[in-house]
Amino acid sequence: MRAGAGVPAAEDGDEEEDAQVPWDSEESDRSSGEGGPVPGPDPDGSRARGVPEPEAVRDHGEPEPASPRSRGVQEEEEEEEEEGSCCSDEGEDSGDVYFYYTVGERWIDYLERTEEGGLIRHVRPKMKRKSENGLDGRALSPGKKLCKGSELSRTLGPCTPSPTTTFGDLRNGRPGQARRRRMPSVAPPPGLQDWLRTFQRWSGPEKLLALDELIDRCEPSQIKYMMQVIEPQFQRDFISLLPKELALYVLSFLEPRDLLRAAQTCRYWRVLAEDNLLWREKCREEGIEEPLNLRKRRLLSPGFMYSPWKFAFMRQHRIDMNWRSGELKAPKVLKGHDDHVITCLQFCGNRIVSGSDDNTLKVWSAVTGECVQTLVGHTGGVWSSQMRDNIVISGSTDRTLKVWNADTGECVHTLYGHTSTVRCMHLHGNRVVSGSRDATLRLWDIETGQCLHVLMGHVAAVRCVQYDGHKVVSGAYDYTVKVWDPESESCTHTLQGHTNRVYSLQFDGTHIVSGSLDTSIRVWDVESGNCLHTLMGHQSLTSGMELRDNILVSGNADSTVKIWDIKTGQCLQTLQGPSKHQSAVTCLQFSSKFVVTSSDDGTVKLWDLKTGEFVRNLVALESGGSGGVVWRIRASSTKLVCAVGSRNGTEETKLLVLDFDVDLK
């Protein structure tokens, strides 16, 4: 098997004369051995145009020697080829096989295709002299082969190397980039051009071998220089090349911090990174539901404008950092209720409502710290309350509920019906459900003051209640949890399993979570009434819980706080360690990042929700440990309200308001 003959192409300068001299394989071997010039590959890595294909290699790897007879036959066959018809897929019908490659195919790819990746010793057969007119510039369609009798075949021969792009072409051809850098302070060494021409004559594999040897002889600083030259040529700004919609889709997978870094890359990336819809999605992932409406949207620079959603995200991030590590400014102190206990606390917007066993409720401004209204009318201590907008509902030991207008301080309705203390209530829309020590629950319309339904079935005091507008769930001192249909006043499920009083409840419409004095927490399915999980780990009364999605946070009289996944029943974190509370946990609240807890030890602590790590103390009363207590806490995204005092007079009863907001500058 032999390769088809080609026609050598003319080279510039000194190589032209050599390229036009016919040679046979023996003369080629002798000339190369004597150090004479040997036509080789182009600088692009392919073989020199017109250089013939190597002969096939024997099975043992040695080239088949060319005899004088074979050279004569070769010339005759070449004469016949010019008069023949188009080649068949198998090559010449005389039995010889011809390999062709198309314009655009790399020489090394051709070698790998014809010899299945093996290296070929290049033995050049005798060739005819090149025509004076040079090569025809027409390109072939990919995959097509030359016809023997065609004019293009006579010019190119059966196999013509294709020019490929050199790295120098890449460097000099990139738009907006200066031409190749030179070393201005270094004169070209003698023989540099001869060395480069010798390199150009080598085959692709020979060039790779030479480069490998050259790299081994380079110093680290020289390798670093090569990297600085090469790496930029392969860097592509794919974001700028994509349509805007696709570019924004790619950027949507970045974390907000990475988006801010990307905005510093270039002007176009900055435009993309300010996209309002992109930041809206980031805000929703963080639970931010509304953009920040600025009276005057700030121009970053000509052509750039702040995204309201991005501004809302950045503001919330700064607020979170204030919670975590910002300077704790002196809190506003709201003094009231004398030395009585603050039994219930509500906080919404800029309005705070505190209820006390002094028979009153007070309405405070969270901004100024002033007491704007004192709600007087109960004849017994206030032990439960709810608030929506400017409506406040309170329950008292005087067995009544009262509906108040917080703006005017007026008592709108007094709701009679219970025969003992109103210990708990839950407001949904215009209806409120109240639970009493008389073992009953009542559903009221707060606009009309009418009692709509009475739910009877518990045999002991009702301690906690939840209402979602459809179902009522109650926990009582009779160790049970009941699910009610208020419209029919029927109990649909009685959830039994606790072995002591039920003190706390959470209900999300699907799951019921109950905490008991028996130290356990139980998760129930509201439709079937089945107990899904029993959460064990606390050592005492679970006094408070909060549920969001599948995450439950529970506070216990054993001074610990636990974070649970109610779907799996797994305890994710226990908030303890050297900085844990030293007494019973009285209240808690959590967000997507933090857990805030209060205790009888006089402290309010901040914890990381995901890691369970202690962050810092937000409040630490000087009287803590000697009687000072934080009874209740309520928090928004920017403020924390704490109801503090003592039972022995060591701490004055008051509200502390801590502000973590940031200036909108």
BELNOR-V309490 format. One record per backbone hydrogen bond with DSSP energy under -0.5 kcal/mol. CO is the residue of the C=O (numbers start at 1). NH is the residue of the N-H. Records with the same first field share a line. If there is no record, write none. Layout:
CO=NH  NH
//
This chain:
1=56
4=53
5=158
12=15
13=16
14=18
15=19
16=20
17=21
18=21
20=22
23=127
24=28
25=29
26=30
27=31
28=32
29=33
30=34
31=36
32=35
40=48
42=45
46=42
48=51
49=9
56=64
58=61
62=58
65=67
67=71
68=72
69=73
70=74
71=75
72=76
73=77
74=78
75=79
76=80
77=81
78=82
79=83
80=83  84
81=84
85=148
88=91
91=88
92=95
96=92
102=105
105=162
106=110
107=111
108=112
109=113
110=114
111=115
112=116  117
115=118
120=122
121=123
122=124
123=55  125
131=134
141=144
146=87
147=150
150=154
151=155
152=156
153=157
156=7
166=170
167=171
168=172
169=173
170=174
174=177
182=184
183=186
189=192
191=195
192=196
193=197
194=198
195=199
196=200
197=201
198=202
199=202
201=41
203=207
204=208
205=209
206=210
207=211
208=212
209=213
210=214
211=215
212=216
213=217
214=217
215=218
219=222  223
220=224
221=225
222=226
223=227
224=228
225=229
226=230
227=231
228=232
230=233  234
231=234
232=235
236=238
237=241
238=242
239=242
243=247
244=248
245=249
246=250
247=251
248=252
250=253
251=254
255=258  259
256=260
257=261
258=262
259=263
261=264
262=265  266
266=270
267=271
268=272
269=273
270=274
271=274
272=275
275=279
276=280
277=281
278=282
279=283
280=284
281=285
282=286
283=286  288
284=287
287=289
291=293
292=294
298=300  306
301=304
304=300  301
307=311
308=292  312
309=313
310=314
311=315
312=316
313=317
314=318
315=319
316=320
317=321
318=322
319=323
320=324
321=325  326
322=326
327=329
332=334  657
333=335
334=655
337=340
338=653
341=343  357
344=355
346=353
348=351
350=366
351=348
352=364
353=346
354=362
355=343  344
356=359  382
359=377  378
360=356
361=375
362=354  364
363=372  373
364=352  366
365=369
370=365  372
373=363
374=376
375=361
381=383  397
384=395
386=393
388=391
390=406
391=388
392=404
393=386
394=402
395=383  384
396=399  422
400=396
401=415
402=394  404
403=412  413
404=392  406
405=409  410
410=405  412
413=403
414=416
415=401
418=417
421=423  437
424=435
426=433
428=431
430=446  447
431=428
432=444
433=426
434=442
435=423  424
436=439  462
439=457  458
440=436
441=455
442=434  444
443=452  453
444=432  446
445=449  450
450=445  452
453=443
454=456
455=441
461=463  477
464=475
466=473
470=486
471=468
472=484
473=466
474=482
475=463  464
476=479  502
479=498
480=476
481=495
482=474
483=492  493
484=472  486
485=489  490
490=485  492
493=483  495
494=496
495=481
501=503  517
504=515
506=513
510=526
511=508
512=524
513=506
514=522
515=503  504
516=519  542
519=538
520=516
521=535
522=514
523=532  533
524=512  526
525=529
530=525  532
533=523  535
534=536
535=521
538=537
541=543  557
544=555
546=553
548=551
550=552  566
551=548
552=564
553=546
554=562
555=543  544
556=559  585
559=581
560=556
561=575
562=554
563=572  573
564=552  566
565=569  570
570=565  572
573=563
574=576
575=561
577=580
584=600
587=598
589=596
593=609
594=591
595=607
596=589
597=605
598=586  587
599=602  630
602=621
603=599
604=618  619
605=597
606=615  616
607=595  609
608=612
613=608
616=606
619=604
621=624
623=626  628
627=647
628=625
629=631  645
632=643
634=641
638=660
639=636
640=658
641=634
642=644  656
643=631  632
644=654
645=629
651=646
653=336
654=644
655=334
656=642  658
657=332
658=640
663=665
//
